[in-house]
Amino acid sequence: MTTKFTDLMLDTETAGMPPNGALLSIGAIFFDLDSQTTGPTFQQTIHLGSAVSDGGTMDPGTFIFWLGQSDEARKAVRFGGQHIHTVLQNLSDFILETCRHEDVRIWANSPNFDLAILGGAYDRAGIKRPWNWSRERDFRTVRRMYPMVEYTYKDKGSDAHEALGDAKFQVDHLLKIKNHVTKGKTK
């Protein structure tokens, strides 16, 4: 039996704060809570100049934050990148390859950050958002409901502040929480 994926964990890296922060990269991974499996992934870097020229804003505090990150994290958002409209359309197409836009449940840590910035970028670009606001899910709320289920980046050997890595980490943590709830223990 093939798993049908409708849950999508999304993470963004930005040069600013909601609602108009300039996007640097988008990472996403489909997953299924019931089968505890992951599916297709998406990772694309956005050319900062195109994000700013499209109305995205840069925040001094966020700039200082990026200066303090690892070389690997800074390089991931510094070099290359595609025009923001191309990446937004690619994300829409990626979702549609797996499920209908009406069916996707889009998770973020938190929607008030990632989805607010992403939605603003879609609006400025004149591209319809590939999700319905009523299907937004908040990983941060779930995580804070179960503080006894600890999980750190060190557990996965992952580098923080890389959009797809962050999205994968969030899915792994969500699955660990589900196991805790359904089995009464952590793995």
N, C-alpha and C positions, 0 to 999 in steps of 0.2 A: 504494500500500500504506500502510495506516495503522499508525503506530508504536504498539505496546502498551507502556505505561509501567509498570514495576514498581519502579524505583529512585526513592527519594524522599529528597532532602536536606532536613534539618530543622534549624532553629536556634531557640533560645529566648532571650529576655531575661528576667532574673530579679532579684529583690530579695534573694536569698540563695543559699546554697551547697547542694550535694547532701547528703543525699537529699531534704530537705524544703524547699528554697528556694521562696519564693513566686514564681509565674510572673507576668510582666508582659505578655509577648506571645509568640506562636508564628508562625513563618514557615516555609513549606515549598514546594518546587518538585519536580515530577516531571521525570525526565530519562531519556534512553537513551544509554548509553555507545557502543553500536555505531553508531547513526545520528547521534550527536552532536547530538541535538535535545533541546529542553526542552518541557515540557508544562504542564499546569495548575498554578496557584499558589494558595497559601493564606496569608493574613495576617490575624490578629485580635489585638486588644489585650484584656487581661484586667483587670477592675477589681481593683486591689490589695487592697481591703478584702475582696472575696469570696475571694481566694486565701489571705489570712491567716486569715479566719474558718473556712476549710476545712482548716486545719492547716499551711499554708505558713508558713515562717519568714523573717524579715528578718535580714540580717547587717550589722553596722556597717561592715565593710570594703567590702561591696558598695554600701551607701548612699553612702559617701564616693566610691567609684568613679563612681557616677551623677552626683554633684555636679560632677565634673570633666569630664563629657562635653559635647558641643555642645548648644546650645539645641534644635536640631532633634531630636537623639537623646532628650533629656529630654522634650520635648513629645510625642514618639511614644508614650511609655509613661505619661505623666502624665495625659492627658485622656481621659475617656470610659472605654471598656472595657466588656466584657460579663461576666456572671457566669462564673466559672471552669467550672462544669458545662456551661454552654451552649457555651463555646469548645471544651472537650474533646469534647463530642458532635459539634460541627461539624467538628472535625478527623477524627474517626472516619468521619463521613459523607463528607467530602471524599475520603478515601482510598478508601472503598468505591465511590465514583462512577468511579474510575479502574481499580482492581484489587481483587482479594479481599485481605482482611487477611492471609490465609495466604501470599500471594504477594509482598507488599510487602517490598522490601529497604530498610530505613530507615538512612540515613547521618547521622552527626552529627560534630561537631568538638569534643569526643569524646563517644561514647556514655556514658562514665562521668560526664559532666556533664549534657548536654542530655537524654538519654534516661533517666538516673537521676531527674532532677527531674520530667520529664514523666510517667514511669511511676509515681512516687510520687503525683503529683497524680491520675492515673487511679485508683490504688488507694484513696486517701482518698475519692474521689468515688463509689467503688463501680461504676465503669464499666470494662468489660473493655478492656485495652490493644489498640489496633488493629494490632498487629504481634507477631510471634513473636521472642523473644529470640535465637533461632539465626539470624535474618536481619538482625541489627544489623551495620552496617558503620562503620568508623572512618576518616573522612577524614584526621584528623590523622596517623595512621600512614602512610597513602599519601603525604601531603604531605612528611613527613619522610624517606621513602624516596627522594625525588627532589628534594633541595634545590637542584639545578642548574636546576630549573624555577621561576624566580622569578616572582612575581606579587603585586602590591600593590593596595590599594584605589585608589590613584592611577591605576592602569592603567584602571580602570573608571569613575572619577569618582564612586564610591559613598561614602556616609557609613557608617562603621562603627557597629555597635551598633543596627541596625534589623534585626529578625529576618529578614524576607524578603530584604532586600538582602544580608545575610550569607549566607543560604542560596544565593542566586543567584551570589554571588562564589565560594563553595565549589564549586559545580557548574562554573563557568567554569574554575576552577583545575584541577579534576579532569579536565576535558576537555583542557586544555592538557597535563597530565601524560600522558594517554593518547596524545595526538598525539606527544609526545616519545618515548614507549616504542615506538609502532608505526611511526613514521617516522624515528626516530633523530635528530630535530631538534625545536627548539621553534618555535612560531609567534609 
